[in-house]
């Protein structure tokens, strides 16, 4: 179980608080757990999705490189260059 080290104070309207209490009670969870799950699902998950999409865009925008005609030759040359640069 993660160790929670940071505290966040949030002000809610009476209606928001009552609704969250009701949901937490129905799901048999603590209010803090419900809020952490909401933050994770909504904000953090979307951030990770954006980062993945941006990485994919960067990969897809890379210049095209022709495939080697002879794979064995290319691999041999690649390995020689890889280890000779050290």
C-alpha positions in Angstrom: 0.0 0.0 0.0 1.4 3.4 -0.9 2.5 5.7 1.8 0.7 9.1 1.4 3.1 11.9 2.2 1.5 15.0 0.8 -1.7 16.7 2.0 -4.1 18.7 -0.1 -6.9 20.8 1.3 -10.0 21.2 -0.9 -13.0 23.3 -0.2 -16.3 21.9 -1.5 -19.8 23.2 -1.5 -22.2 21.5 0.9 -23.9 19.7 -2.0 -20.6 18.4 -3.4 -19.5 17.2 0.0 -22.9 15.4 0.7 -22.8 13.8 -2.7 -19.2 12.6 -2.2 -20.1 11.3 1.3 -23.0 9.4 -0.2 -20.9 7.9 -3.0 -18.2 6.9 -0.5 -20.7 5.3 1.8 -22.3 3.4 -1.1 -18.9 2.1 -2.3 -17.7 1.5 1.3 -14.7 3.7 0.9 -13.2 6.6 2.8 -13.8 10.0 1.4 -10.0 10.5 0.9 -9.8 7.3 -1.1 -12.6 8.4 -3.3 -10.9 11.7 -4.0 -7.5 10.1 -4.7 -9.2 7.7 -7.2 -10.9 10.6 -8.9 -7.7 12.5 -9.2 -5.8 9.4 -10.5 -8.6 8.5 -13.0 -9.3 11.9 -14.4 -6.1 14.0 -14.2 -3.2 11.7 -14.0 -4.5 9.1 -16.4 -5.2 11.9 -19.0 -1.7 13.3 -18.5 -0.2 9.8 -19.2 -2.4 9.5 -22.3 -1.2 12.9 -23.5 2.4 11.9 -23.0 2.0 8.7 -24.9 0.3 10.4 -27.7 3.0 13.1 -27.9 5.7 10.3 -27.9 3.9 8.5 -30.7 3.7 11.8 -32.7 7.4 12.3 -32.3 8.2 8.8 -33.4 5.9 9.1 -36.4 7.4 12.5 -37.4 10.9 11.0 -37.6 12.5 10.9 -41.0 12.1 7.7 -43.0 15.1 5.4 -43.0 15.5 2.9 -45.8 15.6 -0.8 -44.8 19.0 -2.4 -45.4 19.3 -4.6 -48.4 21.4 -7.2 -46.6 20.4 -7.6 -43.0 23.4 -9.6 -41.9 25.8 -7.2 -43.4 24.0 -4.2 -41.8 24.0 -5.9 -38.4 27.7 -6.8 -38.6 28.6 -3.2 -39.5 26.2 -1.8 -36.9 27.8 -3.9 -34.1 31.3 -3.0 -35.2 30.5 0.7 -35.1 28.6 0.4 -31.9 31.5 -1.1 -30.0 34.3 0.7 -31.7 33.1 4.1 -30.5 33.8 3.3 -26.8 
